[in-house]
Amino acid sequence: MDEKMELHGWLAASRNMKITCLGEYMDLGVCVQYRNLLDKFPQDQIFLSTSGQICLMDGYVYNKEEFLCPEGFGQWPDSFVVSLQKDRADHFGRLRGAFCGYFYDRETDQITVYTDQVSNKALYYYVNGNSWIVSNCVYYMVQVLRANHITYHWNRKAAQYMLTYGYMLDDSTYVEEIHRLLPGCFAVIGDGRAAVERYYFIRSQEEALSEEAAVEKVDLAFREAVRREYEKDREYGYQHLTDLSGGLDSRMVSWVAHDMGYTDQLNVAYSRSGYWDDRISRQIACDLRHEYLFKSLDDARWLYDVERVVRQNNAAALYSGITGGARLLRTLSADRFGIEHTGMIGDAILATFYHDRSFNYKKPQMGLHRYSERLSYHFDEEILQDYPCQEMFAIYTRGIMGAQSSYMIRQHYVETASPFMDVDFMDAVFAIPFEYRDRHRLYLRWIKEKYPKAADYGWEKWGGVKPKESHLLWRKVRTTQRLAKQTVCSLRKVKNTDSMNPVDAWYAADMELQRYYASYYESHIGSPVIDEALRNDISVMFHQGNVTEKSMALTVLAAAHLYFAS
């Protein structure tokens, strides 16, 4: 793999660190900086070095004009710094968009590192004495540590997270000394330590309002979130790249954007050929007269991209979780597009993870939303103290740390956003009574009252039945049929293909893929950083597990190889 072509990112480090291993860099006197960015939104990004400070901000911001001030000469970069210096928590809390970066104060010799409210733009840091590194790419950081002959250690806990949940639950990486800055946080680095502060947490406090008012609240907030995203594309002259599937989330992003006049969309979809995601997305795009591109997953070629994906997503989640998304993006002329507009975790936000109110708001517990139950580990439950209830724990871990990790991969080709994860939209939704959100009640009513034609297409979740109350009987019939098929397949020991990516069926029929998995496993299971007990666990996952569990095992082996092989 040509790493320069496949990895886009940035890194900054203390002056005593050599970073020539990454390529051409900038010597800023008190620190050094490497940049290899996509530059999708160059007028939003900040690269500022003055006698008083150094500032880098990667990403995009919707509300730049709100920060312009006389002290900043009416300029975005200078005004950004003025605002940040006044009150860091207030500054980051008022920003809207996707961003991460660092600010170096030459006078105090302190570094402030930050990520946006939902960590759309991930950030990692390393601090040891007077040495520090901050970056959005762990692979870069490891290369710098190696080049400087700095000892670092394998993090067994990260491997255990991967072999159970399939994603990280806290700030862990596979390198003990490298930490992820969690969503809605900034950290001040100084005196050999990083003091982390949270400036934003999703508010979850119900308000007394009618269901009619809730529909209006949702629609108003969603349209504003869509407007922000699509206007950012327009600002730079990009065509709109919008995901589309057989679900409701991406459908409503594309549909509402179209309703608002953002019709110049390329809808992209990927799944098994002929599955609901294929058929439904194709029909919607056709009826809206959008440009449309479908990628079949039938060849399962994306399962070969182990090391490519682990490099790109910082080994933060199961490498195969993005399925065909990365390969599809590699086929596009990415210069045409700014943001990939997704429906990321819309179901979990506008609906609910759980259907029991008391459980939803109870104190959080470990063990839910795991990709695998095959292994059993005890994790420190201290991390649960950061979350007020079970729903918020699930949103942040399964949603942001898990599902949204695919953004790290996508951002090597385009920028990313989801209206459902817009800060103000989330604040609006989580103020709505649980009973309205439960079981898609409010979601379906919103569609029925505001965008009724969007319900004229089947819903993959309901087996192709239209998402309408009048079709509830058909939904029950279809659900019964699907359950019956699952039972028959289980009894006959036949792989069930009733999904967008029936990987177990594809794997069973593909000897080349089986050989690839076996070869990768055998080549890397002997890694010296993996202790015997963990090696045995990886072996159990690989030899006894389904394809997802095998992929979890390969993700751990890839991380060990990429970060620790001599």
C-alpha positions, 0 to 999 in steps of 0.5 A: 500500500502506498501509505502517502496516498492512503493516509491523510492526517496531521501530527505535531510534536515537541521540539525534541522529537524528530519527525523526518520519518513522516516526510517534509515538515515545518519547524515552528521553533518550539514544536514541529508539525507535519501535514498531509490533509485533504484540504476539502475546506481550506478557508475553514482550516487554521494554520497560524504561527505568530510570536505568541501562539501556534494554532492548527484546526483541521475540519470545517465550521458552520458558524465562523461568522459568530466568532469574528471580532475586532480583536481578531481583525475580523479574520477567522484564524485570529478571531478563533484564537482570541475566542479560545484564549478567553474561555476554552470550554465556552469556545469549543462549546459554541463551535458547530461542525467537525474539528480537531486540533491543537493550540500552543501558547508560547508564553505559558508553554502549554498545549491545548488539544481538542476534538468536536462535541461528538468526535467526528474528527478524532484526536490522539495524544502522547505525553512523557516528560517534556516530550509530547505528540498530538495527531489524528493518526495513531500510525503516524505517532507510532512511526515517530516513537520508533524513529526517536527510539522511544519505548512504548507498550502493548495495551492488552485491554484494547485487544480485549475490548476488540475481542468482545465489543469490537470497539473501544469503551474508553480512551484506550489504544493498542499503545498504552502511552497513546490515548484518544481524546474522548468526545466533547473534551479538550486537554491541556498539556503541560508539566509532563501531563495532560489534564482532560476537561469535558466541555460538552455532554449530550443533554438528556432532560425531558421537557413537558410537550405534546407529541404534535410539538415534538414533531415540530421540534424535530422537523425544525432542528433536522432541517437546520442540521441539513441546511448547515451540512449542504450549505457547506458543500455549496460554499465550496462548490461541491456536489452533494454526496449522500448515503442511501440504503433501505433504512430510514436514516439515510433516506430522510437525510437525502429526502429532506435535503431534496425537499429543501432544494439540495437536489444535486445529489449523488446517492451511494449505496452498497449491499448484497445484490438484490437485497432490500438496501439495493432495491429500495435505495435504487427506487428512491434515487430514481424517483428523486432523479438523483445521480446514483451509484451502487456497489455490490458486496457480493465479491466480499473483496473488502474483507481483504483490506485488513491492514489498510483499514486498521491504518486508517481507523486507528484500530479503533473498531472492527476493521470489517465494520465499514463493509464496502464503504471504503472501496466505494469511496476509492472508486469515486472522483473525490474532488467532486465532493466535500462532505459525505452526508450519512444517517449515522446512528439516527435510529439510536437518537431519534428512536431509542436503544431500549424499549423499557423506560426504567432500563433506559434511564437506569445507571449504566452497566457493562456487557451490552452491544457486544459483537461477540459473547464468546469470551468473558473479560472483567473491565474496570467499571469506573468508566461507567461513572462518566455517564448518567444513564444506560442510554447515554452510555450506549450512545457514546460507546456503541454509537460514537466510539463504535459505529462512527469510527467508520468516519476515520476511514471515510475522512481519507477521501471526504469529510463526514457529517450526519444531521442526526448527530448535529449538536442542536438536533441532539439537544432537541431530541433528547428533550422529548419524552421517552414514550414518544421516541420509543419504538420509532413512534415519533420517527414514523409520525414525523415522516407521515406528517411532514414527508408522507411520500418518503414512507411509500418505499419499503423499510429494510428493518421491516423486511421491505414493508412500508414504514406506515401504521397501516402496514403493521400487520404486514410487518408482523407477517414478514417478521414471522417469515424471517424468523422462520427462515432463520430457524430453518437455516439453523436446523439445516445448518445452512448459512442465512443470506437474509442480510445486506452482507451475509459474510458467513455465507460468502466466506463458506463459499469462497476458498480464496477468502478462507485461505487469506484469513488463514494465512494472515492469522498464521503469519501474525499469531506469533507476535511477541507482544501478545501473551499466551493467554491472549494468544489463546483467546485470539485462537478461540475467536478465529477457529471457533467464531463466525466471520465477524469474530474471525475479523475481530481476531484479525483486527487485533493481529493487524494492530500488533503487526502495524504498531509493534513489528520490528 
